[in-house]
Amino acid sequence: MLNVELLCDRMARASLQKRRDGETERQERIFNDKVRTIGVDKEALDMQVKERKKREEAEKEKQNACDADLRHNSKVACILHSREVKEKHAMEKAIVNYRHQYQQPWCQREYDLNDPDRCRKTDKDDAQMMPPGLVGEDPDSKNRVQRQREQLREWLIQQQSERAAERHQQKLEEQHYDQSRVEMDNKALQLQSLEMKRRKAEAIATKEYNLAKTEEKRRQEQNRADKSNQPEGQLKGVDVKPTLDMVGAASLFPSRYRRAPPESLQQVIQFQKYQIEERKRIELEKKQEETLHDHVRLASARTALLIERQQAKLNKQMRRHLDSTNIKLAETHKQLKPDIERGCIDDNFFSKFNTCSR
């Protein structure tokens, strides 16, 4: 029972042996230098070439047939066109002959039907082809053209005169405008000179008034000092009357009903000194503020320039770092590529092939 062989095993062994024999034959065919055709079916390729040639020949024949049809149609069209032109010329010639034979001028409606031979009897020199007054005839055309030319000349002369008048009027207006502007400038200069004179006179009058008031104050103080030095008996008989030139307290204008105290002059002088010092202090503060603004502006400009230079330097460094990183990545990517794409092919590359018939 152990030596009994099943049918399925026999068939499997036969199929295996058949595959082995086919593989052996295939290896002998492939690895034979004389008849080796690795991966190529020469018979199929030859069949494809033949089929392609057949298709090309069929397409060429079809194209030649189309070209022949086109040439035939073109010749037919040319023949028909020439025939149509000849027929048209013959018809026009026949029409002209018919008109010469059967449509003479004396047979037309425009001529007298009672006397058809009137055209023959009338001399061509004396015959008038178109009566006067009909549409299309203008016997007065020369006079009309002459009148139109004269009218056009008059219009041109009128336009030139109007333009000349407009230019003259515009020129007069410009002259008037320039004259009025000069007068206004002169008047403004006169007013300015008068204003300067008035201010100058006011300044002189104010100065003289202040000097007079100062002299009056000094004279009053001197009189008061002289009176204080005199005995009382002498002062009783003196009648002191207020004058119009007396100045009130802390004022430079005359006062009718107030007397100037002794300290008014010192107060005025001190107040003027205070004003001068206050003006100097304000000018000094303004100058210091302007200087501070200038320093701040220069400092901000210098800082902005330094920041801009630092930013440019950082951008340059980042660009260099990015370029170096890209170069490294390119080299790494190139190393990862196969040898055939990198162009580095050695003997180990060829040893991978022809290890099997498949």
ABEGO torsion letter per residue (X at the ends): XAABBBAAAAAAAAAAAAAAAAAAAAAAAAABAAABBBGBBAAAAAAAAAAAAAAAAAAAAAAAAAAAAAAAAAAAAAAAAAAAAAAAAAAAAAAAAAAAAABBAAABAABBAABAAAAAABBAAABBABBBGBBGBBAAAAAAAAAAAAAAAAAAAAAAAAAAAAAAAAAAAAAAAAAAAAAAAAAAAAAAAAAAAAAAAAAAAAAAAAAAAAAAAAAAAAAAAAAAABBAAAAAABBBBBBAABBBBGBABBBAABBBBAAAAAAAAAAAAAAAAAAAAAAAAAAAAAAAAAAAAAAAAAAAAAAAAAAAAAAAAAAAAAAAAAAAAAAAAAAABBAAAAGBBBAAAAAABGABAX
